[in-house]
Amino acid sequence: MPRCPSCGKGGFPDHEAIARHMSQPKSGCSTWFDDLVHIREDTLNNRNHDGSTDPCTTSIDEQLGSRDGYDPWIGSDQEMSDGTREENPDFSFIEYFPGAAQTYKGGSTFINKFDADEFSQQRSSNIYYPFASRGDWELGSWLLHSGLSMGAIDVFLSLDLVRKLPLSFHTAKELHGRAELLPGGPRWKVQELRTSHPTKRPVLLYWHDSLELVQSLLNNPGFRNAMDLSPFHLYDSAERLYRVYTEWMSGEDAWSMQSQIPAGATLLGTILSSDKTTISVLTGDRVAHPLLISLANIKMATRLKLSSHAFLLTALLPVPKFVHKNKHMKGVLEARLIHQCLDIVLEPLKQAAKLGVMLSDPWGYSRYCFTPIASYIVDTPEAAMLAVVGGKTSPITMATYKQFGDNFQHEPRTSSTTLAQLAVVSSTADPNDIEVYFREAQKFRLNGVDKPFWRDIALSCPSKFLTPEVLHHIHKQFGDHDAKWCINALGPAEIDFRFSVLQPITGFRHFKEGISTLKQVTGRTLRDIQRFIVGVIAGGAPRDVVIAVRALMDFRYRIQAYRITDGDIEVIVSALREFHSHKHSILDTGLCRGKANKPIDNWYIPKLELMQSVAPSIRRVGVSIQWSADLTEHAHIEQIKDPVRSSNNNNYDPQICRQLDRLERCRNFDLAMSIKDPAPRRDVVTAATDDRESDDEQSNPHAGLQTTTDYFARSRHLALSSPDTIPLPRRSFSVGPVAFNLAYSPNIRRISVDQAAEEFSLPDLRGALADFLSHEKIRGVDSVHPIGGGPRRAAENAELPFEHIQIWFKLRLQTVEVHTNSVLPAQTIFASPPKGDWQYGRYDSVVVNTDRAKNWPASGLQGHCIVRLRLIMRPLGKAGEPWPWGDRFLSYVQRFDIVPQAGALRDPSTQMHILKRAMRSNGQRFGDVIAVSRIRAYANLIPRFGQCADARLTSFNSFEHCREFLLNKYFDKNSYYPLLL
């Protein structure tokens, strides 16, 4: 029987079944991605399918996390014969701090330390000791990572089939015992703390030596090629006209700190993060307060991946219940205890920040390291607690609540200022008399903490290391304020209706019931609302309100870039200034409301004041997106909540520590085995998938944790494969920064052109095909076919070299992130005929290229237009006749025109393009046939609802009945930047 040429799997009835197996969209072919990994790099990047060699130049973007050296802002759309994207020359200039990060002999590698374990002699004969074999270890590792309780593991190991396996363990207790024999890392410590006031339970602090964790991160070979050890200045050109800010090391703080430590020393910026999280399920009020640590030297492309384990649990801060009659004093005692615990946990880092310490890097060299705090990622209340300020006071500046709405940044609250105020308070009140001390501290708007943990950390100031946090300061600020202003402006019923009639988009949440009644909104949901809110309120809210909301949205989108220049910072500041110029309309119309829905006439919003610190922070510590709490909150699930689920629900903290210790040992053992036994490995857990993708419009809540299918890699693999081993034409192919994927089996395998025209309501389909073929015959296959540029030249009954076509109802379109060049999840684009509720069909809009001299996204809409995708097809040649025409995929599209607005191209309030359908003189919509490869991106359109939306609209017919649309630049960041041009 035929076998798969990729994974070797047999048992297929025919070659068509093999092709279907190989064209699965994710990873059903078990060695598909192993093949991609083991293909030689020079084959992937330097050779075309015909064997020719292309020059390959490494740009600075590769150091910033870019992919394949392709820059979407200057790259060509020209398709290469192997489906790869063209490389581009350097366009940035980098200057490193002179003489920094020198290396010395005497260090040790990760493997050196691994081999120093007490059982290293036993592993000389069996490298998987204390497990019997590789298979024994893989099963044990899977069980340890499964989250199963000990009872469930015992049940699994007692199965007859499992008992027949030659395992070294037969119970969960034995498995845990063997895992604890694996080489370990930093050990957990426990310390009982004495408090000045009684608590209901003993106060226990579980913690790691923070310096040992920093050493573990620095020495990790997995971060070998993902670490910056010397500060640098990055410029957009050799002329140094604009600075470019990316990683922490590109900011002013790192450069300044490096200049204050001994010459040749290595600067290690530590990142801390803490947040309370509930760990009891359904009943009880048990709360954990984890403290995480990471290194700002690890590049954010790696650090922000949960799978990289770049954030390590440093301590479980106690959450005691103090016995005190005064509620406010309980809060003071809890805050003092947190600072006391941080003093204990961070003491090794304090000494290293002051005096330096010799640490080993991933290459086995020794470095003289200093460890100041680069960032402390927390929400707003905890930031105030750490800065030891009271409520209604900025933790970063000297602003108080009455100044939160000012259109400028107030004087920074430096550590020296706060310490001077504490000295005055301590001179007039005894810190042990907390009530008197608290009253004196309130005079300076302090919270009663007398010894802040940061008081003796060199090179560290709260006004700098309390960095802007995107999840709480940006997204949740939107949910708490902007979204409510919009709901009040249109009314709950109107805004809910408008959201409900937007056309659903696969992979994104469709708000069928609107947004006004949402409860416990997550960050992902807030992002989905932000995509549409500006277009939804346009026409229904007062003009100045729309401008104010839109200005804040521009601010949010701009600061989430992974690469920001001095010019971008000026625009960010301008957007915030524009909001302040129009914010009066929000209060004037009574949209800002408080309890009992009563209007508020002030701007006492702490997060609004914190926005003034974002632009200066970017210059100091790099882009804000790297300090988001998204990752750390996911880490809380992995490092706190998952171990709790495997516990017996009693005495949580020590069980969490033991579980995490075992998992850390397993990760280190896996890493060591990948170096010592580099044989091909199969993932412990795999998911079988096929090319039948769900059409459910609701987003998958776990989508963020799934692996993104790389269709660029797949197209390269197919281009390099022998033609007799893959289905032709290739269903996966790439053009510049865009990759395409079609299912192996078309939805309609064979249909005549005239039947397709009738089913899809395209009366001029035959004529459009004839015009397309005629244009290619005259101007060549590589020419760009115009869309609706003139009258139809071919007759409706024109003769074609084919009579039948295949039709697909959807296409997967994949692009790359505009700044990092990393591959984004593919977007499903529909072009399906009327069926069920979709009485007019389901058709999405896309950006298509109309000028080969212009490139998306660098050129914006210049040389591009917006079209509605009506048909995806592949012509079938007539049997027995020669086939002179290229075998490719075509599409029928209908064009939109931009409606000028008072001499401008954009609507003045939303700053979006207004589109209307292009029509012929006979009232027929302009449509033409183009190659699918001319598509560049998904385009999201929002109907212009006017003052009041038409009550007859639904999510199935709104696109058909509305006459004008807003080209939504806020749909995603990849749409936002090119549509600004």
N, C-alpha and C positions, 0 to 999 in steps of 0.2 A: 504493500500500500504506500501511497505517497507520504513523504515526511516533510516537516517544516524545515526550510534551509536555515532558519535563524536559531531555533531552540532544539531542533532534532526530534520534536514530538511526532509520533506516527499515528496510524489509525484513521487517517482522513480518507473519506470516500473518493475525493477527486481534488484537482488543483484549485477549483473554485472554493472549496472548503478551506484549503490552506491559505488562500488569499484573504478570505474573511477572517480567519484566525490571526493573520499577521496585521490586519488593518484595525485591530481593536484599539480604541482611543486611549486606554490607560496602560495597563501592564499585564494583560492576559498572557501574552507570549513570555514565558517565564524568564528567558534570558535576553529579552529585547534590550533592556537598559544595560545589562552586563556587556552586550555587544557594543553598545555605544561607548561605554566607559573604556573598553579595551581597544577600540579602533585607534590607530596611531594618530597623534595630534597633528603630525605634518600632513597626514592624509585628509583629516577633517578640515584643517584650516588653510593649507597651502596648495592643495591640488584640486583641479577641476576634474569633472568626469572624463574629459578627453585626455587627461594626463598632463595638461599644461600646468605650469606653476605660476601662482600669483605672489607678488611681494606682500609680506606681512609686516606691518609696523605696529609696535606697541605704543598706545597712547597713555597719557596719564589717567584716563578714565578706567583703564584696567586696574590701576592701583586703587581706584575708588569703588570697585565692585561692578565694573561694566562687564558686558558679555560680548566675547568675540571681537572686541575692538571696534564694533560698529557704533557710530554716533548718529542717532536718529535726526539730529539737528543739522548735520552737514552731509549725511550719507546719500548716496545715489539710490534711486528706485530701480536701477537696472538689475534685472534678474541674471544671476550667474548660472552657468550650465549645471553646476552641482547643487543648486538651491541654497548656497551659503550667502551670507551678507558680506559686502565688501569691507575691507579694513580701511582705516583712514589715518592720515598722519597726525602727529601731535598737534594739539591746538591750545595747550595750556603750558604754563611755565611754573616750575616749582623750585623753591629755595629752602634748603634745609638749614637748621640751626647748626652753625659750625662747631665741630668738635664734640657733639653730644653723643651719648649712648655708646661709649667705648666698651670693648669687651676685654676680659682677662681670662687667663687660664685658671683651672681649678674647679670649674663647674661640673655638673653631672646632668645626664639626660634622663628622660622619663624611664627609659629601659634600664639605665644604671640603677636607679632607685627601685625599680620593679624587681631586678635580679638580686637586690640586697635583702630580699625577704627571707625569713627564717626557713621557708620551705623551698628555697631555690635549688637545693641539691636534689630534692625529689623531682623537680621539674626538668632536671637534666635528662631524665629518661622518659618522662611524660609531661610535656609542656602544659597539659590541661589539669595537672594535679591542683587541687584534691579531687577533681572529677576524673573518671576513668578514661574518657575519650572525648573527642570533639562532639560526637552526637550526644553523649551524656551531658556535656556542658551546655549544648544548645537547648536541650529540653529543660534543664535546670534553669537556665537564664530566662527562657520563655515563661516558666511558671513564676519565677520571682518578679518578672515585669508584668504579669497578667492582672494583678490586682485581686486575685482570688484570696479568700481567707484560708487560714491553715486547715480548717475543716474541709473546705472544698478541694484543696490540694490533696489531702489524704484520701478523699473519695476518688479523685482522678487516679492516684497512684495505686489504688486498690483494684482497679479494673483488670480483668483477666488479661486483656491484650497488653496492657502496660506492664503488668507484672512479669510477662515473658521477656521484656526487654532487659538487656544486661546493664542495669542502672546501678550506680553507686549509692543511691538513696532510695528509701521506700516509704518515708513519711515526710511531712512538711518540716517537722522538727529536725530531721537529719539533713534535709536540703538547706535549711537555714544555717545549720551548724557548718556545713561545708562552705557555704557562701561566706561565712565569717572567718574562714581560714584563708580566703583569698587575700592577696596583698592589699593593704589598706592605705588610706590617705590620712588627712588630719583627723585626730580623735575628738570625740565629743567630751565636753566637760560639764559638770553640774555644780552649782554653787548656791547655797541657801543665803539669802540676803536678809540682813536685819534692817527693819524699818523703824522710823521714829514714832510711828503710830501703828496700832494693832490692825491686823488684817484677819479675814475670816479663815484663810488657809495659809500655810507656810509659803513664802515667796521663793520660788526656785528659778534660777536662770540656767538654761541649757545653751551652751555656746561652743564655738570652735575658736581656735587661735586664728584671728583674722589675717595675720601675716603668713601663716601656713597656707591659707586658702589663696592668698595672692601669689605665693610661690607655686601652688598647684596650677593656677591659671597661666602664669608666665611660662611654666615648664611644659605645658601641654603641647605635644607635637601636632595635635589637631589644629592649633592656632599658628603654626609655624609660618604660613604664608598669608596670615590675616592679622598682622599686628604692626602698628606704627610705634617705633621706639625713639624717634627723633621728631621734635616739633618742626613744622614746615609752614611756609607761606606759599599759597597757591594763587596764581594770577591767570587771567583769561588770555593773556598773550605775553610775548616777550617784552612788550613795551610797558607792562605792569600798570595798565590803566585802571583795572578793576581787580580787587582781591576776590577770591573765590573761597567760600567757607563750606566745609564738608564735615570731616571728622573732628573730634575734640582737639587733636594735635594741630589742626589748621587754624585754630583760634588764637586770640591774643593772650589768653590766660596761660596756655601751655608754653608759649614762647617766653612770657614774663617769668613763669616759675623756673624754667630751665636756666634763665640768666641768674637766678638767685641761689642755685645749688652749685656745688663744686664742678669745675670743668671736667668733662668726660663722663659725668654721672648720667644715669638713666632715670627719666621721669616716668613714674607709673601713676596715672590718675585713677584713683579708686572710685567706683560708683556704688552707692548704697541705696537701698530701697526698703521701705517698711510700710505696712498697712495692716490694719486689723481685718481678720476674716473669720466668719462663723464656721465652726467645724462640726457642731452637733447637728444631727439630722432630725427634723420634725419636732423633737422635744429638747428641752434644755437650753442653756444660754452659754455654752462653752465657746470661747473665742480664742483664737491664736493670733499672735502678733509677730509674724516672721520678719527677720532682717536678712536681706539678700546682699551679696557683694559681687562685683564684677570689675573689670578693668576697662577704662575708656580707651586704652591702647588697642584693644581688639576692634577691628574694623566693624562698623555697624552692620554691613552686609552679612557678617557672620554672627555678631553679637545679638542681633535682633531675631535670630532664628531660634525657636524653642528647642529644636533638636541639637543645637550646638552645646547646650548646657553651659552657657557662658555666665549664668547667674547661679551662684552657689548659696545654699542656706548657711548663714553665719551663726544665727542665734534664734531662739524662741524667746522673745521678750515676755516677761510675766505680765499677766493681766489680772492683778489682784483686786479684791474688794475691801477697801479700807473702811474701818469702823470709825465714823465721824458724823456728828450731827449736822454739819454744814456741807451741803452738796458742792458748793464751790471749792471748799477746802479738799474734798475728795479728789476733784480734778487737779488741784495743785500738787497733791501728794502723788497722784499717778504720773503727772508730768515729771516731777522730780525723780521718781523711780526710773522712768525711761532714760533720762539723762545719766543717772547713776549706772544703769546697765550698759549704756553705750560707752561710758568711761571705761568700764571693765573690758568689754569686748574689743574696743578699738585701741586699747593701750599699746599693743605691739605696733600698730600702724602709726600711732603718735610718735613713738620713738624712732621708727624708720623715717617718718617725714621730717623729723628734727635732725637726726644724726646720720641717716642713711644705713643701708644694710646690703650685704652681698647676697645676691640671688642668682639662680641658674636660669638661663633662657632655654627655648626649645632646641637650640643647637648644641647645648652642653657647655656654653661659655658662662663665665661668671660676670655679673654686672653690679656696679655700685648704684643702688636704687633708692629713690625717695618716693614716698607714698602719700601725697596730699589728697584731699577729697576733691574730685572733679565735679561730681554731681550727686545730689541726694534726691531721689525720685519719690515724691509723696503727694498726696492730695492737699488741698488748701488748709483744712483744719490742722492736719499734722505738721504742715510747713510752719504755721504760726506757733505750734507747740515747740518745735525744734528751734525756732528763732527766738523763743522765750518772750513772745509778745502776746498781749491779750486779744480778746475779740474785737472786731471792727477796726483792726489795724493791719496794715500791710506787713508781711514778713520780710519783704525785700527792700522797701523804701520807708521813708519817714511819714508817709501819707496816713491819715486817719480816714474814717468812713465818710466824713463830709467832703473829702478831697478825692474820692474814688472816681468821680466823673470828670476830673480835670483832663484837659487835652494836652498833657505833657507829663514827662516822667519826673517824679519828685526825687529829692536827694536820697542816695542809697543809705540803707541802714547797715552800716559797716559793723564789724565785730568790735572795733575799738569804741564806737559810739555806745553800743549796748553794754559793753563791759564797764565803761565809765558810769553809765546810769546805774548799773548794779552796785558799783562801788559806793555811790551816793546812798542808795537804798540800804546797803549793809551797814553804813556808818550811822544810820538813824534807827535801825530796827534789827533785832536778833533774828537771823534766818531760822532758828529753831522755834520761834514764836510765829507760826505760819500765818495766823490771822492778822497780826500787826504788820508782819513783813509784806503780806499780800496787799494790804491797804496802802503801804508806802510805795510798793511797786506799781500799783495802778496809776499813781500820779505820772509815771513815765510810760503808761500803757504797756506794762510788762505783766507776765502771767504768774509771777511768784516763784519761778525756778531761780535758785541762787547760784548754781554751778552748771552752766551749759556745757555740754560735752565737747563743744568745739573751741573752748576757750584757750586750749593749749595745743591745738593742732596747727603746725606750721603751714604757711602758704594757703590757708583755708579760711574762707569768710562766707557766712550764710547768704549774704547778698549776692554772692556769685555761684555757690554750689547748689543753692535752691533754684534749680533751673526750671524754665517754663515746661509744664507737663501737658502734652497735647490732649490726652484722654479727658482729664478733669478740667483743665483751664480753657480748653477750646471746644471740645465736643459736648461735654456736659454743661458748659456755659450756654451753648446753643439751645440745649433742651430745656434748661431752667429759665431762659429769658427770650431769646430770639423766636423760638417756636411758639411760645405763649403770646408774644406780640402779634405774630401772624394770625394765630387762631382768633384773637380778640379783634383784629382788623377786619377779617372776613366773616367772622361768626363761625361757630363749630360746624353747623350744618353745611355751609357753603364750602369751607375748606375741606371737610371730609368728603363731600361729593366730588370735588375737583381731583383729589387724590385717588378716589375710587375709579374714576373713568380714564385714568392714564393707562396706556396700553402696557400689559404685563411684559416683563423682560426676564428671560430665563436666567436664573442665578441671582436675582435681586428680589427683595421683598416687594410684593404688591400690596398696598394698603387698601384692601377691599372695604374695610370699615372706617377708613380715614385715620387721622392721627390724634384727634382731640381727646379720645378716651383711653389712650395707651397708658399702661401701668408698668412699673419696673423696667424702664426702657434701657436697653444695653447700648454700649458704644457703637456696635454694628448697626443697630436700628437708627440711631441718631445720624450716622453717616448716610444711611439710605434716605432719610428725610431731607438731609442737606442737598442731596443730588437734585431734588425737584422743587424745593420750597420757593426759590426766587421766581421761577417760571410759573408756578401755581398761583402765587399771590398777585402777579402782574395783571394790571387792569382792575383788580378788585380792591386793592389797598390803596391809600393815598400815595401819590407819587413820591413825596419825600420819605415816607416810610419804606417804600420799596427800595429807594436809593440807600437808605441807612442799612437795611438788612443786606442788600447786595454788597455794600462796601465791607461789612463785617465778613461776608462770605469770601470776598476776594482776599481779605486778610488771612482767613483760615487756610485757604487753598495755597496761598503763596508761602506761608511759613512751614508747610508740610513738605516742601521740596527737599530732596536729598543733596542738592547743590545750589547754593545761593550766592550771588555776587553782590558787590557793593551797590550796583544799580538796582538789583532786586530789592535790597533793603530799603532804598529810597522809595520804591513803589509800595512796599509794605507799610512804611510810615505814612505815605500819602493816603493809602486806603483807610487806615485808622483815623487820619485827620478828616477824611471825607465823612466817615460815620459821625464824628463829633459835630461836624457842620450841619448835619441833618437830624441828629438825635432828638432835637426839640420837638419834632413832629410826633414822636412816639408818646411823649408826655402830654403834648397839646391835645391829642386825640384820645387820651385816657387809655392807651393800650397797655401801659405798665401797671399791673394790678397786684394787690397783695391778698391778705386774708379777707374772706367774705366778699371777694371780687371788688374790693374798693380800690379806686385809682391811687397810684403812688406818684408823688411829684418830686422825687429825688433820684439820684443815681448812686445809691449806697450799695454798689455791687462790687465786691472784692475782686472778682475775676476780670472785671472791666479795667480796674486799675493795674492788674498784673499784665494786661496786654501791652502796656507802655514799656514793659521791661523786655519784651520779646526781641525787638530789633537789636538793642545793645547786647543782649545775651548771645545772639547769633555771632556777633563779632568776637565775643569773648570765648565762647565754648563750643562753637560749631552749630550745625543745624539743629532745630528744636525737635525734629521727628525722632531723633535717636534717644530722646529722654522720655518717650511715651511710656505710660504704665501698662499698656496693653500686654507687653511681654511679661512683665513682673506679675501681673494678675493671673496670667496663664500659668506662670511658674508656681504660684500659690496652689493652684489645683494639683499640679504634678507633685509638688514637694510637701504639701500639707494635707489637702483633702483626699487625695488618692491613698496615701498611707493610713489615714484615719479610717477609710472604708474597709481596710484590711485588718483593722484592730478589733479588740473586743469591747470597744466603747467605754473603756475605763482607763484612767491614768494615761491620757493621750500623749503627753509630751515625750516620755521615755520610749514609747512604742514608735512614735514618729522618727525619733533619732535612730533607733535600731534599724527600722526599715530603710531609711535613707542611707545609713551606713552600708547596709548590704547592697543597695542599688549602686552606690558609688563604687564599691569594690567590684561589682559586676561590670560597670562601664570601664573602669580602669583595666580590668582583665580582658575585656573585649578589645580595647585599644591595643593592649600589648600583644594579644593574639593576632590582630590584623597586621602587626609588624613582624612577629616571629613566624607566623604561619599564613603567608599572604595568598593562599590558594583561594580561588573564586568562592565567594560566600553567597548564599541565598538568604534573603530576608527571613527572619523568624516568623513574621506574620505577613501574609500576602492576601490581597483581595482579588477575587476573580471578577473581571468585568468584560463587557462586550461592547459593541459599537451601537447598542440601542440606548440612547441617552434619554432620561426622563424629560418630558415636556412640562413638568410641574413648574409653575412660575414662582413658587415660594423658594426662597434661598435656603440652602442647606445650612443648618446651624453649626455644623462641624466643618464647613467648607474651608475655613481658615487653617485647619489642621491636616488637610489632605495634600498629597503631593501634586504639584502642577505638572501636567503632561507637556512635554517640550516637543511641539510639532516642528520646530526648527531642526532639532536633532534628528527627528524622524525623517524629515525631508532630505537631510544630508545622507542619512543611512540608505534611504531608498535610491537616491541619485548615484550612490557608489555601488549599489547592488547590481548583479547581473540581470539583464532584462527578462531572462526566462525564469527568474525566481520570484518576481514580484508582479502584482497586477498592474497592467497598463491600460490607460494612462495613469500616472501616479495620483493617488487620492490625497497624498500629502505633499505639498510643495511650498516653497517660500519665495518671496520677492522683496528684496530689501528688508525693511523692518516688519514685514507681515508674513505670517505663515497661514496656510489654508489646509483644512482637512475636510474631506467628504467621506461619508460612509461608503464601504465597499459596494453595498447593494443600493441601487437607486430606489426611490419610492415608487416610481413608475418605470418599469424596465424597457418598455417600448410603446410609443404612442406617436401617431402621425402629427405633423406640424399643425395641420388644420384642427385636429381634435384638441391639441394643447391650447391653441388660440381660443377655442370656444370655452374650454374648461377654466382657463385663467382670465377670460374676458380681455383678450389682447387681439383685437381684430386686425392689427397691422403687423402681427408677428412675422408672417411670411415675407412681407415687404422689408421689414427691419433686418431680417436675416440676409436677404438679397443685397441690401445696401451695405451691410457689414462685409460680406464677401467681396463685393465690388470694390469697396474701399481698400481692402487688404490686397486685392489683385493689382490695383493701380499703385498704391503707396507702400506696399510691403507689410509683412506680418508684424513688424515691430512698430508700425505707426500707431498713433493714438486716434481712435475713432471718435468723432464728435458726437455729442449727445443732444439731440433735438436742435441741431444747428441750422436747420432749413427744412424745406418741404421734402416729403418722402419721394425719392426718385424712382424706386422700383414699384412695379404694380403689385396690387394685393394678391394676384395670382401668378407672381413671378416664378420662374423655373429655378429649382434648387438642385445642387448635386446630391441631395439626400432627401428623404421623405419622412424619416422617423427620427425621433430623439429620445434620449433618456432624461428623466427629471428627478431632481433632488428637492426635498422640501426645506432643507436646512443646511447650513454651512457653519463650520467652526472656524472662527477667525481669531488668530493670536497675534498680539503685538508685544513690543518691549517697552519697559518703563523709560520715560523720556530722559531721565537724569542718570539712572544707574545702569540702563540698558539690560536689566534683568528681565527674564521672560515672565509675562503676566498670564494668568489663567485665560484660557480661550473663551471667547464670547460666542454664543450660539445665535446665528442670524437666520430668521425664518423667511421663507417665500413659499407659503403653502396656500392652496386654493380654498374656496369656501367649503366649510364643513362644520356641522353642529352649531355652536354659538357664534362661531366666526363666519357669519353669513356673507361677509365681503372678502373673506380670506384673511390670512395673517401675514403681513408683509412688514419687514423692518427697513430702516433707512441706513445708508452707508455713505462714506466719503469715497469718491472715485477720482482717479488722476485723469486730467484732460490735457496735460502738457508735460512731455517727458523732461523738459528743462527744469521743472519744479518738483520738489521732493516733500513728501509728508513725513514728519510734522514740521520740518524746518521752514517751509514756505507758507504754512497755514493754508488758507483757502485759495491762495494764488495758484492757478493751474489745477485747481480741484473744484468739484461741485458736489452738492448733496443730491442724492437720488433715492428713490424707493425701489428696493429690490423686488421685482415681480416674478422672476422665473430664473431657475438655475438648471442648465441643460447641457447635454453632450450629444451632438449630432451622430447618427449612425449611418455609415456609408451603405450605398445600395449593393446588394449581393451580386457578385460576379463582375463588378465594375471597378476600375482602378480608383483609388482614393487619393486625389492630389492635395487635399486640404489637410492642414495640421490637425492632429487629434487632440483637442483641448476642451476645456469647460468654458461655456459661455453663459451670459446672463442677459435678461431683458430688464431694463431699468427705466424709470420715469423721473424726469428732472424737476428739481425745485429751483426757483429763482429767488434772489435776495431782493427784498423790498426796501428801497432807499428811505431813510428817515431824516427829513429836513436837512438834506445835504450830507448826511452821514450814513454809514453802512449799518450801524447798530441802533437799536432802540435806546434812547437816552437814559431811561431809568434802569433797565435790566442789563444794559450793555451786551445784549445778545442780538444776533442777526434774526430778522423776521423773514420767513420764507413763505412763498406761495407756489402752488403747482404751475409749471410752465404749460401753456395751452397753445394749440394750433388755432389758426383762424376759423376752422370748422368746429371748434369746441372740443376737439380730441386732445387728450393729454400727450405732451411730448414724450416719446419713448424711443429707445434705440437699443441695439444689441452691442454689448461690449464683452471683452474677455474677462473672466472672473479675476484674473491676475491684476486687473486695474483697480480693484477694490483696495482701499487703504485702511479704513477704520470703521467701526460702528458709529452711527450718528443718532443721538437721542433727540427727538422732537417733542415739544410740549404744545398742545393746542392753545391758541390765544382765546381765552375764555371771555374776555371783556369784563364788564362790570358785574355781570351775573351769568353763570354757566347755563347753557341750554339743558333743561331738565330731561330731554329725550336722549342725551348722550349716555353711552355705556362704555365700558373698557373694550368692547368688541367693535363698536362703530365710531368712536370718537375720532379716529384718524381719518375715516372716510368722509364724515360729515363736516368737519371743520375746514375752513378755507385758508386760514393762515396759521403758522406755527412759529414757535421760538426755537432756534437752534441752541440746545441746552449745553452750554460750555461747562456746567458744573456736574455733568454726569459722572465724570471721573477726572483725575489729574492728567491723564493722557489726552483727554479732549480739551481740558482747560487751557493748557499752555499754547497749543497751535491755534486755537480759536481766538486767542488774544491778538494774534498778529494781523 
